[in-house]
Amino acid sequence: MDSVLIIGLLVLSLIAGLIGSLFGLGGGIIVVPVLTILYGMDARSAMAISLVAIAAISATSASSHIKNRIANVRIGLRLEVGAAAGAVAGAVIALHVQSWVLALCFSGVLIYSAIYMFVRPERIIPPGDNEENSFTYHDKASGKDVGYEVRNINTGTIGFVAAGVTSALSGVGGGSIKIPVMNVHMHIPMKVAAATSSYVIGITAFSGAAVYLLSGVIDVQTAAFVTIGAFVGSVIGVRILTMIDAGKLRRYFSVLLLFLAGVMLLNVGGII
């Protein structure tokens, strides 16, 4: 592989790793378009390499988030059951509903979530009598311990079903739905929501990457460079996440959601 192409892969996958670990979205929104458009790779191979990168991002960021007690593993795993069910449902729905209809619906959800998270302050409910759903994490940016109580777990699980459907049908990544569900609907702090999303995304990505690897679809050389870049980017992203103000993180995430919604709408219109 040409040295210029290798450097390009490393830089772009580094950006993907940074965004993936910082916002809990995985790096597919960058890796897949880059590999298909700039490197001429077929979509299946690009998606396979993207899953490898996401698994690497998740493994790096999740270990740090768990060590720092930011990611809520128990709640994340419980919600991920709904996401897994949604992914299965998405595959079934894809056989009966035109994808552009669903893309419009999902774009609407993303736009609503982006506007809501941008204009409305974060509402964290202090721990109450329900000890089972009460948690605490240390916010390095403020130097304080932040206590919060998770609400609406059952309906939040339904939201994760929608996230699974989104991921299965559009390839945008379920984190774009999971994080607003956790932050807006379940009142989980933004940093915790992003860290938790990073953790659970890796579970699904690792399973898919293993299947692709065993089937021989993955270009090992390209995957190696993408993984290296994603690893470095995820390390940087974790450091930024722990130090950034939660309010700014929400606003940046809102802008990213609007970007994703715009990409989906352009895709529906046949422009990209």
C-alpha positions, 0 to 999 in steps of 0.5 A: 500500500502506498505510504500516502494512503497509509498516512491518510488511513491513520489520520482519518481513523484517528479522527474516527476513534476520537469522535467515537470515544468522545461521543459514544457513537463508534467510528463507522460514520467516518470509516465507512464513507472514507473506505468506500468513497476515497479508497474504492472499497466495497461496502461490505468490506468497509463495514467489516473493517469499521466493526474492527475499528469500533471494537478497538475504540470500545475496548480502549475507551470502555476500560478507561471509563470503567476504571474511572467509574463513569460508564454505567455497565449494569444499566447499559447491559440491561438496555442493550438487550432492547438494542439487540432485539431492535437489530433483529426487528430492523432486519425484518422491517427492512423486508417490508418497508421502504428504507427512505420512509424509515430514514425520514423518521430517524432524521426527524428523531435526530433533529428533535433530539439535537434541538432539545439537547441544545436548548434545554439544560441537562436535568440530573435527578439526585439519588433518592430512596431507590438505591438500586437505580442510584449511582455516582461518578467523579467528574474531573472537569468540576472535581466533584462527585455527581450523584444521579438516579436513573428513571424510565428504564422500561421506556428507555429500553423501548428507545434502545429497541429503536436504536437497534432498528436504526443501526440495522437499517441505516448503518448510522450507529445506534449511539445517535439514538441511545445517548439522547434516550439515556440523557434526555429521557432517563436523566443519565448525565451526558458523560455517563451516557457517552461512556456507557454507549461506548461500552455497549457498542463494542459488544455488538461490534466485536461479534460482527467483526469476528464473523467477518474475520472468520469468513475472510472478508476483512482486508487485514492490512487495511484493518491493521492501520485503521485499528492503530489510528482508531486506538490512538484517537480513542485514547485522546477522546477519553482524555477529552471526555473526562476534562470537558464541561458536560454542557459543552459536550451536549452542544457539540453532540447536538451539532453532530446529530444535525450533521448525521440527520443531514447526511441521511436526508441527502442520502434519501434525496439521492444526492450522496 
